[in-house]
Amino acid sequence: MRALWLTPLLFVGCKSPEDPPVETDTDTDTDADADTDTDADTDADTDTDMPVTNVSGTIYDGTGAALQGAQIRFCRGELCLNATADAAGGFAIDNVQAFPHSFEVLVPGDATRATGFSAVTLEEGVPKSLAMTLPLLDSPSPLGATAAWHQVGTGLRVMLDVNGLETPPFLPDATQVAGVRVDSTQWPTVDGLENIHAMWFTSPFDYHGVAGIPFEITNDMGLTAGGTYEVYVGDYESSSWILAGSVTESGGVLTGTMPLMSTVVITDPQ
């Protein structure tokens, strides 16, 4: 559910069916009070409109071609602005509130393609141009009754079972997991994170781990042996990157636990 709707209630006052008789006042008011109200107060409310900006961009498939029909969502919590990519993969949304937003892109009905996510920061009056590439997911891995390691993109594994993920409202239970490592030439805008070494899109998007999701990252990216790095996961609800933890390279592998399935990013310490 992406929006909340409030239905106002209207209360109407009714006249009593038995009104008392009207009393005629024959007294003469001789009060000569000539005081007048000279209150000249004015409303000094200086509230201004909410700060906004305009957002535009292009959506691509994994080959670099325009991805027509992709659905774009800019969300703050459950409130979203939506757009659909045109024949050239382009989109434009005006008057987006100038606050951090979840930039989510998906192709409805296409379970073979990744859902792209990035947390972006918008500034008042400064137009933002964004790009998102949605590659095809690697082969999915069915979830079993017992926790096991599942490959969710080259170099990234997670340990899960069929009951290990919390199902978001109005979505089906997860029966399989998948992912794809995003080529560095196709990384989306990542506001707030620097010195990125690798990025993955994982599926099912925005499903949280019941007790956390153990992960392993293979050091095939030239990370320093014994070095310490940080792993972040994109959080839809807060429109931010959540630190999944600091991880240390040991024997060519980095291990940790992340809270949910989303965009996964490994960086130098921020």
N, C-alpha and C positions, 0 to 999 in steps of 0.2 A: 504494500500500500504506500503510495508516494505522496498523498495529499490528505489533509484533514478538512472536513466541511462542517460548518456550524449552522444549525437551523434556528433562526430567531423565533422566540415565542412572543405573541402580541397579546397584551392584556387590555381589555376595553372596560371602562367604568360604566355602570348602569344606574339610572335614576330609580329611587325607591318607588314602589307602586303606591305608597301611602305617604305623600309629602305633607308636612304640617301646614296649616293655614298661614298665610302671609300676614305679619303684624304691621299695622300702619303706625309709624312713629310720627306724633304730632308735636314733639318737643322742638324748640327753636334753638339752634346752636349759636350762642353769642360769643364763642371763643374768637378773639381778635388776633390769634397767633398768625403772624405774617411770615413765619420762617419758611424759607424755600430750600430745597435740596440742591446744593451746588456741587455734588459729587461729580468730578470730571474724570474719574478713573477710566483708563483705556486698557484694552487687552494688549499686553506686551509680549504675547507669545511669539517667539521668533523661530518656531520649528520650521525646518526646511524639508524638502522631499528627500526620500531615501537616496543615498549615493548610488549611481548606476554607471554601467559602461556597456559597450557593444562587443559581442564575441562572434567570431567567424572562423572558418577553417575548412579542411578537406579530410575525407576519410578514404583510406586505401585498403586494398586486400594485400595479401602477402607478396604478390608479384609486382607491386607498385602501381597497379591499375586502380582507377576510381571505383569505389564500392557504392553503387547506387542503392538506395533503399535502407541503408544503415540508419538505425535510430539513435539519436543523440539526446542525452539528458544532462542538464546542469541542475544539480540538486543541493539543497541545504536541508539536511534531515529528510523529512518526508515531503517537502515542497520542491517541485521540479518544474523547469522550463524545458520543453521538448522541441525537437526539430527532426527532419528527415533529410538525409543526403540526396541531392539531386543527381542528374545523369553524369555530372562531372565530379561527383563525390562531395560537392560543396554544401555548406550550411551557413546560416547567419541567424543570430538571436540578438535582438536589441533590448536595451533596458534591463540587463541582468544586474542584480544587486552586487555592489562592489565589495564582496566578502569572499572568504574561501569557499569553494564549491567542489563537489564531486563531479568530475567529467567522466561520464560513463557512455560507452558506445557498444552496441550489440546489433546483431542481425536476427530479428524475430523469426523463430521457426527453424533456424539453422544451428543445430547442435554440434556441427563439425567445426565451427569457427569460434575463435576465442572472443570473450567479452573484454574489451579494453577499459582500463580504469586508470585515472590519474587525479591526484588532489591538486587543484590549481588555485592560485591567488589572483584576485582581480582588484584593480585600482580604479577609483572614481575618474571617469572621463578619459581613461587610457584604454583604447581598443585592444583586445587580445586576439591574436591569431594563433590557432592551434591545429595540429595534425594528429591523426591517430591511424595506425595500421592494425588491422585485424587479421593475423595469419590463421591458417588452419591449425587446429589442435593436433598434437601427436595422437597416436592410437590410444583410446581410453582403456582404463584398467578397471574391471569389475570389483566391487567391494564384497568381501566375504564376511562370514560371521566372526572370524578371528582376525585381530589386527595383524596387518602385514605391510611390507614396504611396497609402494606404488610409484612408478616413474611418472612424473608430471612435467615433462620437458627435459631436454638434454641437460644433465648435470644436477637436477633437482629431484629428490625423492621425498615422499611423505609416508608416515605410518598411520593407517586408518583401517577401520572396519565399517560395516554397514550401519552401525549405530553410533559412529563416532562424530557425526556432523548434525548440528541443530538446523532444522528446516525453517527457512524464513516463511512468514505468513503468505498464504495463497500459492505456494510453490510445492512441487512434489518432493518426496523424500529422495535423497541421493542414493543411487544404486551403483554409480561408477564415478571415477575421477579421471581427469586428464589435465594437460597443460602444454605449453610451448615456450621455448626460450626465444625471446624477441631479439632479433638482430640489432646491434648497436646503431645501425643506420636508420632504424625504424622505431627507436624509442620515442614515446610521446614526451611532451613537455612535463618535466618533473620539478615543480616549484618546491624549494626548501631542502632539497637533497643535492649533494655535490659528490664528485669523484665516484661515479657509479661504475661498478665492474661488470654486473650482469643483471638481467631483468627477465622475469617470467610472468606470463598470464596463466592463471590456473582456473580450473572448472571443477565443480559448480561454483560460480561466482557468488561471493558474499555469504557462503555457508560457514558458520563458526564451529570450531571444534568444541565438543562437549567438555573435554578435559585437556584442551590444547592439542596441537598437531605437531608431533615430532618431525623434524626434517633433517636431511643430509644434503650438503652441497659439495659436489666434486670440484676440486681445485684444478680445473682445466683452463684457467684464465690467467695463470702466471702470478697468483697471489704469493706473497712472501711466506715461506715455511715458518710456522710458529707465530705468524703475525695475527693481530687482532683486528676484526672487522665488525661491521654492524649490518643487521638484516632488518628491513622495514617492510611492512605490509600495508597496502592501501585500505583505509577504513571508510566505508560508504557513509556511515551514520554521522561521523564527526568531520567528514571532508578533510581528512588529514592522513599523514603517514604515521603509523604506529610502530614504535621500536619493538621488534620481536626479541631483541637481545643482542649482546655482543658475543661474537663467536671467534674461536681461535683455530687457525689452521693446524691440523695435526695429522700427519701421515697422508696428506693429500685430500683430507676431508674436513668440512666444517659442519658441526652439528648444533642443533638448538630446537626450540619449540616456538611455533607461530600460532596466533589466535584464530586465524580464519583463512579461507581460500579467496585469494584476490591477486592483485599485482604484487609480486615479490621482488625486492630490490636489495642487492648487496653492495655496500659502500665502504669507503674508508670511515673511520670514526668522525662523526659530524661535530 
